[in-house]
Amino acid sequence: MTETTGTPSPVIPADADAATDAAAQAEADAAAAREEIAEQKAVRLAKRERLIASGAGAYPVSVPVTARIAEVRERFADLEPDQKTGETVGVAGRVVHLRNTGKLCFASLQAGDGSRIQAMVSLAEVGEESLAAWKELVDLGDHLFVSGEVISSRRGELSILATEWRIAAKALLPLPNLHAELNDETRVRSRYLDLIVREQARRNVVERATAVASLRSTFAAHGFLEVETPMLQVMHGGASARPFVTHSNAFDTDLYLRIAPELYLKRAVVGGIDRVFEINRNFRNEGADSTHSPEFAMLEAYEAYGDYNSIADLTQELIQNAALAVSGSHVVTWADGTEFDLGGDWDRISMYDSLSDAAGVRITPETTVDELQALAEREGVEVPLSNHGKLVEELWEHFVKGGLERPTFVMDFPVETSPLVRAHRGIDGVVEKWDLYVRGFELATGYSELVDPVVQRERFVQQARMSARGDAEAMPLDEDFLRALEHGMPPCGGMGMGIDRLLMALTGLGIRETILFPLVK
């Protein structure tokens, strides 16, 4: 036996070697891809120069389009194979398929809505010089104009037999592989590519616009007016959230990006706009996950002489009408094929009662903080800066939230967590507030609004104390808003709903899919 001396070499696990090799290979592949793209860009830049030198131009101010591709497809949907129409049209689209074969070249042109048509460029129709220029200058991704007769090919493909073609916009970078899925990173960071290559991405944009139009239509039918309120505010308020802070050079003061439009919309109600709503952007300096985004679209509405019951009825109608507009039915079909029923009258459950049933112990507004804290510790629920209301809500989320699949209004919240809400007309320590849960996430919230300026001041003072103890989400005391309330605000119901989350409920997608250009690092 041979004796060895010195420090032994470390033993490297085989899976570590494999991971290192895989990472190195991935980096090598990425470097090769970047080099290939750089080469393609150089070739395309040279083509751009030739187009400009020829006088044709690489980016003309316009091209003589006479019809959209979708219109042509609809008009000639029943054309038989190898049939001519005798009608000439000029269409434009992005080249997503290209095949050059001798005297006849083919391209598939895609419009912004995803509709496609085949362009056929033949020696007989355009001549030798034009055909040669096509082969030399046209690339995948280019925007192209073609004019010619609408025909059907021998295989039955609706086509434009071109007598003229032009580059409408030269693409300097190649398209991604249209036959492979884009990864999530590319889809979010380069949404323009996602829109080009993926039908679902285009559908998401259309469905969002359709849903928002439906909301406005429903509000109009109920006599609501749409207004716009400030996004830059001298004092943040209207929600419990951490704000973004910026600075105005003109006023030499710090300003806050809006976390909610509530306090300004209530000022409008004080001024006599009895039914008012706004759809606009909110900003909250908080985490991002599958249901939260730091920047998001928000709907808020206020109805004088309503309460949290009437505003719940309106919210159900708003969502169900949006479902009808998007899907043609209250039963919506999500992107993965799952059907989800938004129809019928939705359940309304008590927060305290549902928590008591799920926890197996009676919990009321009189349950002490110590009792709630003990239950939270037994369940492993951490609640920093605990008060009764926060403990109740965190425990409710632990015990009940995950089991709510059908649309459900969760009614009657602790007063500590809802400083802008009217006290319950029959239960001490509770306010008339609901949260609407769909598929286990919060979609909307509604209140019987607090309109008593004396009580509102007391709530703001309590919020200020919480802020002094380190609660970054507590609201500041807003003297201007209190002054507005002191002029008299009628009884009122109010609601707020995330537009992004509405689309999540209608489509089954995550929040980054429902936002066209989500914020990413």
Order of alpha helices (4+ residues) and beta strands (2+ residues): alpha-alpha-beta-beta-beta-alpha-alpha-beta-beta-alpha-alpha-alpha-beta-beta-beta-beta-alpha-beta-beta-alpha-beta-beta-beta-alpha-alpha-alpha-beta-beta-beta-alpha-alpha-beta-alpha-alpha
